[in-house]
Protein backbone atom coordinates (compact mmCIF):
# COMPACT_ATOMS: atom_id res chain seq x y z
CA UNK A 1 0.00 0.00 0.00
CA UNK A 2 1.08 3.54 -0.64
CA UNK A 3 -0.80 6.73 -0.18
CA UNK A 4 -1.33 8.39 -3.53
CA UNK A 5 -1.88 11.97 -4.55
CA UNK A 6 -4.17 12.15 -7.62
CA UNK A 7 -2.20 14.81 -9.52
CA UNK A 8 0.03 17.86 -9.15
CA UNK A 9 -3.00 20.10 -9.56
CA UNK A 10 -4.72 18.56 -6.59
CA UNK A 11 -1.97 18.71 -3.98
CA UNK A 12 -4.37 20.73 -1.83
CA UNK A 13 -6.58 17.66 -1.48
CA UNK A 14 -5.98 15.09 1.23
CA UNK A 15 -3.89 12.04 0.38
CA UNK A 16 -5.88 9.06 -0.77
CA UNK A 17 -4.80 5.50 -0.40
CA UNK A 18 -3.83 3.51 -3.48
CA UNK A 19 -4.71 0.25 -1.82
CA UNK A 20 -4.58 -3.31 -2.83
CA UNK A 21 -7.62 -3.31 -0.52
CA UNK A 22 -9.45 -0.92 1.79
CA UNK A 23 -9.77 -1.98 5.41
CA UNK A 24 -12.57 -1.37 7.88
CA UNK A 25 -12.74 -0.40 11.56
CA UNK A 26 -10.37 -1.61 14.26
CA UNK A 27 -11.07 -4.54 16.52
CA UNK A 28 -11.97 -3.42 20.09
CA UNK A 29 -9.19 -3.69 22.64
CA UNK A 30 -9.20 -6.73 24.87
CA UNK A 31 -10.36 -6.14 28.44
CA UNK A 32 -7.13 -7.33 30.05
CA UNK A 33 -3.92 -5.74 31.19
CA UNK A 34 -1.34 -5.72 28.36
CA UNK A 35 1.87 -7.71 28.64
CA UNK A 36 5.04 -5.88 29.49
CA UNK A 37 6.83 -4.36 26.52
CA UNK A 38 10.54 -4.18 25.75
CA UNK A 39 11.92 -0.72 26.34
CA UNK A 40 13.59 1.05 23.45
CA UNK A 41 16.65 3.21 23.75
CA UNK A 42 15.35 6.31 22.02
CA UNK A 43 18.53 8.26 21.52
CA UNK A 44 18.86 9.34 17.92
CA UNK A 45 20.73 6.77 15.89
CA UNK A 46 20.99 4.20 18.68
CA UNK A 47 19.22 1.02 19.75
CA UNK A 48 19.75 -1.29 22.69
CA UNK A 49 22.27 -4.07 22.13
CA UNK A 50 20.69 -7.49 22.54
CA UNK A 51 22.04 -11.03 22.67
CA UNK A 52 20.94 -14.27 21.10
CA UNK A 53 20.07 -17.30 23.26
CA UNK A 54 23.66 -18.48 22.73
CA UNK A 55 25.00 -15.22 24.18
CA UNK A 56 26.27 -13.73 20.92
CA UNK A 57 25.60 -10.02 20.49
CA UNK A 58 23.02 -8.88 17.95
CA UNK A 59 24.24 -5.61 16.50
CA UNK A 60 22.24 -3.14 14.38
CA UNK A 61 22.95 -3.19 10.67
CA UNK A 62 25.61 -0.64 9.77
CA UNK A 63 27.25 -0.28 6.39
CA UNK A 64 30.61 1.44 5.96
CA UNK A 65 31.44 2.11 2.31
CA UNK A 66 34.93 1.40 1.08
CA UNK A 67 36.49 4.61 -0.18
CA UNK A 68 37.18 4.55 -3.90
CA UNK A 69 38.78 6.86 -6.38
CA UNK A 70 37.11 10.26 -6.83
CA UNK A 71 34.10 10.04 -9.12
CA UNK A 72 34.05 6.22 -9.11
CA UNK A 73 30.62 4.54 -9.10
CA UNK A 74 30.21 2.50 -5.93
CA UNK A 75 28.01 -0.58 -5.85
CA UNK A 76 25.17 -0.58 -3.32
CA UNK A 77 25.28 -4.38 -3.05
CA UNK A 78 27.21 -4.40 0.26
CA UNK A 79 24.74 -1.94 1.76
CA UNK A 80 21.77 -3.99 0.56
CA UNK A 81 23.26 -7.19 1.99
CA UNK A 82 23.74 -5.48 5.36
CA UNK A 83 20.24 -4.08 5.87
CA UNK A 84 17.79 -6.14 3.81
CA UNK A 85 17.29 -8.73 6.55
CA UNK A 86 15.55 -6.15 8.73
CA UNK A 87 13.04 -5.15 6.02
CA UNK A 88 9.77 -7.09 6.27
CA UNK A 89 6.57 -7.72 4.35
CA UNK A 90 3.39 -6.87 6.25
CA UNK A 91 0.26 -8.83 5.32
CA UNK A 92 -3.06 -7.70 6.77
CA UNK A 93 -6.57 -9.14 6.75
CA UNK A 94 -9.92 -7.75 7.85
CA UNK A 95 -13.03 -9.80 8.45
CA UNK A 96 -16.22 -9.11 6.55
CA UNK A 97 -18.10 -5.98 7.58
CA UNK A 98 -21.86 -5.38 7.50
CA UNK A 99 -23.34 -4.44 4.14
CA UNK A 100 -23.29 -0.77 3.27
CA UNK A 101 -26.99 -0.80 2.43
CA UNK A 102 -28.12 2.25 0.55
CA UNK A 103 -24.98 4.30 1.15
CA UNK A 104 -24.08 4.06 -2.54
CA UNK A 105 -27.42 5.35 -3.71
CA UNK A 106 -27.73 8.93 -4.84
CA UNK A 107 -24.11 9.40 -5.92
CA UNK A 108 -23.45 11.91 -8.71
CA UNK A 109 -23.83 10.41 -12.22
CA UNK A 110 -20.71 8.54 -13.29
CA UNK A 111 -19.02 8.61 -9.87
CA UNK A 112 -20.13 5.13 -8.82
CA UNK A 113 -18.95 3.64 -12.12
CA UNK A 114 -15.46 5.12 -11.59
CA UNK A 115 -15.14 2.90 -8.53
CA UNK A 116 -16.39 -0.26 -10.23
CA UNK A 117 -19.99 0.01 -9.03
CA UNK A 118 -22.21 -0.01 -12.14
CA UNK A 119 -25.47 1.75 -11.58
CA UNK A 120 -24.41 2.89 -8.12
CA UNK A 121 -24.88 -0.56 -6.59
CA UNK A 122 -22.75 -1.61 -3.66
CA UNK A 123 -19.91 -3.88 -4.81
CA UNK A 124 -20.47 -5.97 -1.69
CA UNK A 125 -23.96 -7.13 -2.61
CA UNK A 126 -26.62 -7.92 -0.05
CA UNK A 127 -24.50 -10.22 2.03
CA UNK A 128 -22.01 -7.63 3.27
CA UNK A 129 -18.38 -7.01 2.49
CA UNK A 130 -16.10 -9.98 1.85
CA UNK A 131 -12.95 -10.52 3.84
CA UNK A 132 -10.18 -8.21 2.67
CA UNK A 133 -6.43 -8.43 2.59
CA UNK A 134 -3.53 -6.22 1.65
CA UNK A 135 0.24 -5.93 1.58
CA UNK A 136 2.71 -3.36 2.85
CA UNK A 137 6.25 -3.06 4.12
CA UNK A 138 7.99 -2.39 7.42
CA UNK A 139 11.33 -2.64 9.20
CA UNK A 140 12.55 -4.13 12.48
CA UNK A 141 13.98 -1.56 14.93
CA UNK A 142 14.65 -3.89 17.88
CA UNK A 143 15.70 -7.57 18.02
CA UNK A 144 12.73 -8.27 20.30
CA UNK A 145 10.45 -7.82 17.28
CA UNK A 146 9.36 -4.18 17.28
CA UNK A 147 8.47 -3.16 13.73
CA UNK A 148 7.62 0.23 12.25
CA UNK A 149 5.19 0.57 9.36
CA UNK A 150 2.54 2.99 8.10
CA UNK A 151 -0.73 3.53 9.93
CA UNK A 152 -2.68 3.09 6.69
CA UNK A 153 -1.14 -0.37 6.23
CA UNK A 154 -2.52 -1.79 9.51
CA UNK A 155 -5.51 0.47 10.18
CA UNK A 156 -8.65 -1.64 10.55
CA UNK A 157 -6.74 -4.93 10.31
CA UNK A 158 -8.00 -7.89 12.32
CA UNK A 159 -4.98 -10.06 11.50
CA UNK A 160 -1.41 -8.90 10.88
CA UNK A 161 1.32 -11.28 9.74
CA UNK A 162 4.91 -10.28 9.09
CA UNK A 163 7.35 -12.15 6.83
CA UNK A 164 11.11 -11.70 7.07
CA UNK A 165 13.55 -11.80 4.20
CA UNK A 166 14.95 -15.12 5.48
CA UNK A 167 11.55 -16.82 5.18
CA UNK A 168 10.44 -16.71 8.82
CA UNK A 169 6.92 -15.46 9.50
CA UNK A 170 5.26 -14.17 12.69
CA UNK A 171 1.83 -13.04 13.74
CA UNK A 172 1.85 -9.48 15.08
CA UNK A 173 -0.23 -7.12 17.18
CA UNK A 174 -0.58 -3.39 16.69
CA UNK A 175 0.90 -1.59 19.71
CA UNK A 176 0.15 1.95 18.59
CA UNK A 177 -0.94 4.10 15.66
CA UNK A 178 -0.89 7.77 14.76
CA UNK A 179 -3.10 8.63 11.81
CA UNK A 180 -1.92 12.26 11.60
CA UNK A 181 1.65 11.26 10.71
CA UNK A 182 0.80 7.80 9.28
CA UNK A 183 3.10 5.95 11.69
CA UNK A 184 2.35 2.63 13.39
CA UNK A 185 4.29 0.37 15.77
CA UNK A 186 3.67 -3.38 15.81
CA UNK A 187 5.08 -6.22 17.92
CA UNK A 188 5.90 -9.65 16.50
CA UNK A 189 4.69 -12.58 18.58
CA UNK A 190 6.82 -15.55 19.58
CA UNK A 191 10.16 -13.90 18.84
CA UNK A 192 13.26 -15.33 20.50
CA UNK A 193 15.01 -11.96 20.53
CA UNK A 194 17.58 -12.45 17.79
CA UNK A 195 16.04 -10.63 14.83
CA UNK A 196 18.14 -8.46 12.52
CA UNK A 197 17.30 -4.79 12.97
CA UNK A 198 18.23 -1.34 11.71
CA UNK A 199 18.77 2.02 13.39
CA UNK A 200 16.88 5.24 12.97
CA UNK A 201 19.29 7.92 11.74
CA UNK A 202 19.29 11.71 11.83
CA UNK A 203 16.98 12.91 9.07
CA UNK A 204 17.81 16.54 9.88
CA UNK A 205 21.36 15.87 8.73
CA UNK A 206 20.25 15.04 5.17
CA UNK A 207 20.98 17.50 2.39
CA UNK A 208 19.14 17.80 -0.91
CA UNK A 209 21.15 15.73 -3.37
CA UNK A 210 22.31 13.13 -0.84
CA UNK A 211 21.92 9.52 -2.11
CA UNK A 212 19.18 7.39 -0.57
CA UNK A 213 17.94 3.82 -1.04
CA UNK A 214 14.48 2.28 -0.57
CA UNK A 215 13.68 -1.37 0.11
CA UNK A 216 10.15 -2.70 0.25
CA UNK A 217 7.36 -4.87 -1.10
CA UNK A 218 5.93 -3.04 -4.17
CA UNK A 219 3.02 -4.95 -5.72
CA UNK A 220 4.00 -7.94 -3.57
CA UNK A 221 7.51 -8.14 -5.06
CA UNK A 222 9.45 -8.79 -1.86
CA UNK A 223 12.79 -7.15 -1.07
CA UNK A 224 12.74 -4.83 -4.08
CA UNK A 225 15.51 -2.23 -4.02
CA UNK A 226 15.52 1.21 -5.63
CA UNK A 227 17.92 4.12 -5.26
CA UNK A 228 17.97 7.84 -5.92
CA UNK A 229 18.62 11.11 -4.17
CA UNK A 230 16.89 13.31 -1.66
CA UNK A 231 14.93 15.66 -3.93
CA UNK A 232 13.55 18.06 -1.31
CA UNK A 233 12.96 18.50 2.41
CA UNK A 234 10.04 19.70 4.53
CA UNK A 235 7.41 19.12 1.85
CA UNK A 236 3.86 20.09 2.79
CA UNK A 237 1.63 18.00 0.54
CA UNK A 238 -1.55 18.90 2.44
CA UNK A 239 -2.01 15.39 3.78
CA UNK A 240 -2.43 16.62 7.37
CA UNK A 241 -1.53 19.32 9.86
CA UNK A 242 1.99 17.97 10.49
CA UNK A 243 3.30 17.51 6.95
CA UNK A 244 7.10 17.63 6.90
CA UNK A 245 7.90 15.01 4.27
CA UNK A 246 11.18 14.08 2.66
CA UNK A 247 10.89 13.89 -1.13
CA UNK A 248 12.89 11.39 -3.16
CA UNK A 249 13.14 10.13 -6.72
CA UNK A 250 13.88 6.56 -5.57
CA UNK A 251 11.12 4.38 -7.04
CA UNK A 252 8.22 4.01 -4.59
CA UNK A 253 5.04 2.13 -5.53
CA UNK A 254 1.94 0.62 -3.89
CA UNK A 255 3.21 -1.92 -1.39
CA UNK A 256 6.28 0.16 -0.46
CA UNK A 257 4.25 1.82 2.28
CA UNK A 258 5.97 1.52 5.64
CA UNK A 259 9.29 0.50 4.15
CA UNK A 260 12.58 2.20 5.04
CA UNK A 261 14.45 4.91 3.19
CA UNK A 262 18.16 4.47 3.96
CA UNK A 263 21.15 6.78 3.84
CA UNK A 264 24.50 5.39 2.76
CA UNK A 265 25.41 4.48 6.35
CA UNK A 266 22.60 1.95 6.50
CA UNK A 267 20.51 4.15 8.81
CA UNK A 268 16.79 4.65 8.28
CA UNK A 269 16.21 8.34 7.55
CA UNK A 270 12.59 8.04 6.50
CA UNK A 271 9.53 5.80 6.15
CA UNK A 272 8.15 5.61 2.60
CA UNK A 273 4.54 6.74 2.68
CA UNK A 274 3.09 8.55 -0.34
CA UNK A 275 3.35 9.08 -4.09
CA UNK A 276 1.72 11.38 -6.62
CA UNK A 277 -0.62 9.48 -8.91
CA UNK A 278 0.60 9.43 -12.49
CA UNK A 279 3.97 10.95 -11.63
CA UNK A 280 7.39 9.33 -11.91
CA UNK A 281 10.21 9.88 -9.44
CA UNK A 282 8.15 11.78 -6.85
CA UNK A 283 7.79 9.92 -3.57
CA UNK A 284 7.48 11.04 0.04
CA UNK A 285 8.76 9.67 3.33
CA UNK A 286 8.08 10.50 6.99
CA UNK A 287 11.35 11.83 8.51
CA UNK A 288 13.09 9.54 11.00
CA UNK A 289 13.43 12.31 13.59
CA UNK A 290 9.66 12.73 13.66
CA UNK A 291 9.24 8.99 14.13
CA UNK A 292 11.75 9.06 17.01
CA UNK A 293 9.69 11.72 18.75
CA UNK A 294 6.52 9.62 18.53
CA UNK A 295 7.98 6.26 19.60
CA UNK A 296 7.80 6.68 23.41
CA UNK A 297 4.06 7.39 23.36
CA UNK A 298 3.29 4.70 20.78
CA UNK A 299 5.07 2.11 22.89
CA UNK A 300 3.73 3.26 26.26
CA UNK A 301 0.07 4.06 25.52
CA UNK A 302 -0.49 3.24 21.85
CA UNK A 303 -1.62 6.78 20.96
CA UNK A 304 0.00 10.18 20.50
CA UNK A 305 -1.15 13.16 22.56
CA UNK A 306 0.10 16.55 21.38
CA UNK A 307 0.57 19.94 22.94
CA UNK A 308 -2.02 22.60 22.13
CA UNK A 309 -2.08 26.38 22.44
CA UNK A 310 -5.52 27.14 21.01
CA UNK A 311 -4.63 29.63 18.29
CA UNK A 312 -5.63 30.22 14.70
CA UNK A 313 -2.48 31.32 12.87
CA UNK A 314 -1.32 32.20 9.37
CA UNK A 315 1.99 32.92 7.68
CA UNK A 316 3.55 36.35 8.08
CA UNK A 317 3.82 37.88 4.59
CA UNK A 318 5.67 41.06 3.60
CA UNK A 319 2.30 42.75 3.12
CA UNK A 320 1.10 41.76 6.60
CA UNK A 321 4.41 42.86 8.11
CA UNK A 322 4.00 46.33 6.57
CA UNK A 323 0.37 46.54 7.67
CA UNK A 324 1.31 45.52 11.22
CA UNK A 325 4.30 47.93 11.19
CA UNK A 326 6.87 45.32 12.19
CA UNK A 327 10.34 44.52 10.90
CA UNK A 328 9.94 40.73 11.30
CA UNK A 329 10.40 38.81 8.06
CA UNK A 330 9.21 35.39 9.25
CA UNK A 331 6.78 34.12 11.81
CA UNK A 332 3.20 33.06 12.48
CA UNK A 333 0.53 35.75 12.89
CA UNK A 334 -2.19 35.04 15.46
CA UNK A 335 -5.52 35.46 13.66
CA UNK A 336 -7.71 34.09 16.45
CA UNK A 337 -7.52 32.89 20.07
CA UNK A 338 -9.71 30.05 21.37
CA UNK A 339 -11.84 31.13 24.32
CA UNK A 340 -10.62 29.46 27.50
CA UNK A 341 -7.65 27.87 25.71
CA UNK A 342 -4.04 27.86 26.90
CA UNK A 343 -3.15 30.81 24.65
CA UNK A 344 -5.88 33.03 26.04
CA UNK A 345 -5.00 32.08 29.62
CA UNK A 346 -1.36 33.02 28.91
CA UNK A 347 -2.35 36.41 27.51
CA UNK A 348 -1.66 35.83 23.82
CA UNK A 349 -3.56 38.20 21.54
CA UNK A 350 -4.68 38.54 17.97
CA UNK A 351 -2.04 40.14 15.71
CA UNK A 352 0.82 38.81 17.87
CA UNK A 353 3.64 37.55 15.66
CA UNK A 354 5.14 34.36 17.11
CA UNK A 355 8.81 33.87 16.20
CA UNK A 356 9.83 30.90 18.37
CA UNK A 357 8.46 28.26 20.74
CA UNK A 358 10.99 27.08 23.29
CA UNK A 359 14.21 26.40 21.36
CA UNK A 360 12.48 26.04 18.00
CA UNK A 361 12.35 28.96 15.57
CA UNK A 362 8.97 29.65 13.97
CA UNK A 363 9.04 30.92 10.40
CA UNK A 364 5.51 29.94 9.33
CA UNK A 365 2.13 28.81 10.63
CA UNK A 366 3.02 25.21 9.81
CA UNK A 367 6.28 25.29 11.74
CA UNK A 368 4.43 26.65 14.79
CA UNK A 369 1.88 23.83 14.57
CA UNK A 370 4.63 21.21 14.31
CA UNK A 371 6.73 22.73 17.11
CA UNK A 372 3.84 22.77 19.58
CA UNK A 373 2.72 19.25 18.59
CA UNK A 374 6.09 17.80 19.60
CA UNK A 375 5.77 19.18 23.14
CA UNK A 376 4.15 17.34 26.03
CA UNK A 377 0.67 18.41 27.13
CA UNK A 378 0.83 20.10 30.50
CA UNK A 379 4.37 21.36 29.99
CA UNK A 380 5.26 25.05 30.14
CA UNK A 381 7.07 26.67 27.23
CA UNK A 382 8.33 30.17 26.48
CA UNK A 383 6.77 31.73 23.40
CA UNK A 384 8.76 34.55 21.79
CA UNK A 385 6.67 37.08 19.88
CA UNK A 386 6.47 40.58 18.52
CA UNK A 387 3.55 42.72 19.74
CA UNK A 388 3.12 46.29 18.58
CA UNK A 389 6.67 46.32 17.28
CA UNK A 390 8.15 45.16 20.61
CA UNK A 391 9.77 41.78 21.22
CA UNK A 392 8.62 39.87 24.31
CA UNK A 393 8.37 36.39 25.84
CA UNK A 394 5.21 34.83 27.24
CA UNK A 395 5.15 31.58 29.28
CA UNK A 396 2.38 29.23 28.12
CA UNK A 397 1.17 26.05 29.81
CA UNK A 398 0.17 23.73 26.99
CA UNK A 399 -3.10 21.85 26.86
CA UNK A 400 -3.91 18.64 24.99
CA UNK A 401 -4.82 18.99 21.34
CA UNK A 402 -8.49 18.00 20.92
CA UNK A 403 -9.56 15.63 18.16
CA UNK A 404 -10.75 17.60 15.15
CA UNK A 405 -13.81 16.86 13.07
CA UNK A 406 -13.14 14.02 10.65
CA UNK A 407 -10.16 12.67 12.62
CA UNK A 408 -10.08 9.23 14.17
CA UNK A 409 -10.63 9.20 17.93
CA UNK A 410 -7.80 7.14 19.40
CA UNK A 411 -8.12 5.42 22.77
CA UNK A 412 -5.00 4.76 24.87
CA UNK A 413 -4.09 1.12 25.36
CA UNK A 414 -5.87 -0.18 28.44
CA UNK A 415 -3.73 -0.21 31.59
CA UNK A 416 -6.54 -1.14 33.98
CA UNK A 417 -5.99 -4.19 36.24
CA UNK A 418 -8.41 -6.95 35.19
CA UNK A 419 -10.06 -7.30 38.67
CA UNK A 420 -11.00 -3.60 38.63
CA UNK A 421 -12.46 -3.85 35.14
CA UNK A 422 -14.55 -6.92 35.99
CA UNK A 423 -15.67 -5.71 39.40
CA UNK A 424 -16.68 -2.15 38.61
CA UNK A 425 -16.96 -2.11 34.82
CA UNK A 426 -14.35 0.62 34.64
CA UNK A 427 -11.28 0.98 32.43
CA UNK A 428 -8.62 3.58 33.15
CA UNK A 429 -5.48 5.01 31.58
CA UNK A 430 -2.99 7.63 32.66
CA UNK A 431 -4.39 11.17 32.24
CA UNK A 432 -3.25 12.60 28.93
CA UNK A 433 -3.26 16.31 29.84
CA UNK A 434 -0.11 16.00 31.94
CA UNK A 435 -1.74 17.12 35.20
CA UNK A 436 -2.05 13.71 36.87
CA UNK A 437 -4.95 11.45 37.68
CA UNK A 438 -6.55 8.36 36.16
CA UNK A 439 -8.60 8.94 33.02
CA UNK A 440 -11.75 6.95 32.34
CA UNK A 441 -11.49 5.38 28.87
CA UNK A 442 -14.47 3.01 28.98
CA UNK A 443 -17.52 2.30 31.15
CA UNK A 444 -19.39 -1.00 30.85
CA UNK A 445 -23.14 -0.79 30.38
CA UNK A 446 -25.08 -1.65 33.54
CA UNK A 447 -21.95 -1.59 35.71
CA UNK A 448 -21.35 0.12 39.05
CA UNK A 449 -19.28 2.73 37.22
CA UNK A 450 -22.18 3.58 34.91
CA UNK A 451 -24.61 3.80 37.81
CA UNK A 452 -22.20 6.23 39.49
CA UNK A 453 -22.38 8.55 36.49
CA UNK A 454 -18.81 8.05 35.32
CA UNK A 455 -18.18 8.76 31.65
CA UNK A 456 -15.20 8.35 29.29
CA UNK A 457 -12.97 11.40 29.41
CA UNK A 458 -13.41 12.11 33.12
CA UNK A 459 -10.19 12.15 35.16
CA UNK A 460 -10.31 10.72 38.69
CA UNK A 461 -8.23 12.77 41.14
CA UNK A 462 -9.59 11.37 44.43
CA UNK A 463 -10.96 7.98 45.50
CA UNK A 464 -12.43 7.93 48.98
CA UNK A 465 -10.06 9.92 51.19
CA UNK A 466 -7.05 9.32 48.92
CA UNK A 467 -5.73 11.72 46.32
CA UNK A 468 -4.66 9.77 43.21
CA UNK A 469 -2.04 10.79 40.68
CA UNK A 470 -2.32 7.86 38.28
CA UNK A 471 -3.87 4.51 37.42
CA UNK A 472 -1.92 2.51 40.01
CA UNK A 473 -3.13 4.61 42.95
CA UNK A 474 -6.72 4.78 41.69
CA UNK A 475 -6.86 1.03 41.06
CA UNK A 476 -5.41 0.23 44.49
CA UNK A 477 -7.98 2.44 46.24
CA UNK A 478 -10.90 1.03 44.25
CA UNK A 479 -9.97 -2.66 44.54
CA UNK A 480 -9.23 -2.44 48.27
CA UNK A 481 -12.59 -0.84 49.07
CA UNK A 482 -14.85 -2.83 51.35
CA UNK A 483 -17.61 -4.74 49.48
CA UNK A 484 -20.97 -3.04 49.82
CA UNK A 485 -19.44 0.33 50.72
CA UNK A 486 -19.89 3.62 48.86
CA UNK A 487 -16.81 5.51 47.74
CA UNK A 488 -16.66 9.24 47.09
CA UNK A 489 -14.97 10.06 43.78
CA UNK A 490 -13.68 13.46 42.74
CA UNK A 491 -13.28 13.92 39.00
CA UNK A 492 -12.55 16.66 36.54
CA UNK A 493 -13.55 17.06 32.90
CA UNK A 494 -10.69 18.28 30.66
CA UNK A 495 -11.33 21.79 29.38
CA UNK A 496 -13.79 22.62 32.17
CA UNK A 497 -13.23 24.40 35.46
CA UNK A 498 -14.03 22.89 38.82
CA UNK A 499 -14.54 19.27 39.88
CA UNK A 500 -17.41 16.80 39.90
CA UNK A 501 -18.35 14.59 42.84
CA UNK A 502 -19.58 11.06 42.24
CA UNK A 503 -20.34 8.12 44.54
CA UNK A 504 -19.71 4.55 43.42
CA UNK A 505 -21.22 1.58 45.23
CA UNK A 506 -18.76 -1.28 45.51
CA UNK A 507 -20.44 -4.59 44.64
CA UNK A 508 -20.36 -7.56 46.98
CA UNK A 509 -17.63 -9.98 45.97
FENQUIBEL-V902292 format. One record per helix or strand of 3 or more residues. SS is the DSSP state (alpha for helix, beta for strand). FROM is the first residue (numbers start at 1). TO is the last residue. If there is no record, write none. Layout:
# FENQUIBEL-V902292
ss->SS from->FROM to->TO
ss->SS from->FROM to->TO
This chain:
# FENQUIBEL-V902292
ss->beta from->2 to->5
ss->alpha from->8 to->10
ss->beta from->16 to->18
ss->alpha from->77 to->86
ss->beta from->87 to->94
ss->alpha from->101 to->104
ss->alpha from->111 to->114
ss->alpha from->118 to->120
ss->beta from->132 to->142
ss->beta from->146 to->149
ss->alpha from->151 to->154
ss->beta from->159 to->163
ss->beta from->169 to->178
ss->beta from->183 to->188
ss->alpha from->203 to->205
ss->beta from->211 to->216
ss->alpha from->218 to->220
ss->beta from->224 to->235
ss->beta from->245 to->248
ss->beta from->260 to->262
ss->beta from->268 to->276
ss->beta from->283 to->287
ss->alpha from->288 to->300
ss->beta from->311 to->315
ss->alpha from->318 to->324
ss->beta from->332 to->337
ss->alpha from->342 to->346
ss->beta from->353 to->357
ss->alpha from->365 to->373
ss->beta from->380 to->387
ss->beta from->390 to->397
ss->alpha from->418 to->424
ss->beta from->426 to->430
ss->beta from->438 to->443
ss->alpha from->448 to->451
ss->beta from->458 to->463
ss->alpha from->471 to->479
ss->beta from->486 to->493
ss->beta from->500 to->505
